[in-house]
Amino acid sequence: MSPAIPDKETVDILREMGGDTLKICYQCGTCTGTCPWNLVRTFLPRRMMYRAQLGLIDFGDEDIWTCATCGACAIRCPRGVEMTDVIR
């Protein structure tokens, strides 16, 4: 199995969209616990943020487009991370 390599174009896009937000997330998991989508299906915003921090996010991934951008994660985030800035 080869190591995952960040895509430079993806990293640049993420920096433009919310790069500062990526830096302050410390992976506490509050976003995943707060997300209303978890009531109907498994949806892991924390994993999306982690993959974005590594530059490994796949814009074709269904989870990115599943997010309703309701903002519940941002309201409860102890660091004030605006998850919707990263995924929209």
Residue pairs with C-beta under 8 A, 6 or more apart in sequence:
4 54
4 56
6 54
6 55
6 56
7 55
7 56
8 55
10 55
10 56
10 57
10 59
11 55
14 22
14 52
14 55
14 57
14 86
15 22
17 85
17 86
17 88
18 82
18 85
18 86
21 81
21 82
21 83
21 85
21 86
22 49
22 52
22 53
22 86
24 79
24 80
24 81
25 49
25 53
25 77
25 79
25 81
26 79
27 46
27 49
27 50
28 46
28 78
28 79
29 46
30 73
30 76
30 77
30 78
31 45
31 46
31 49
31 73
31 76
31 77
31 81
31 83
32 38
32 43
32 44
32 45
32 46
32 47
34 72
34 73
34 75
34 76
35 43
35 45
35 72
35 73
36 68
36 70
36 72
37 43
37 66
37 67
37 68
41 66
43 63
43 66
43 67
44 63
45 67
45 73
45 83
47 63
48 57
48 61
48 63
48 64
48 67
48 83
48 86
48 87
49 81
49 83
49 86
51 57
51 58
52 86
52 87
57 64
58 64
64 87
67 83
67 84
67 87
69 84
69 87
69 88
71 84
73 81
73 83
73 84
74 80
74 81
74 82
74 83
74 84
77 83
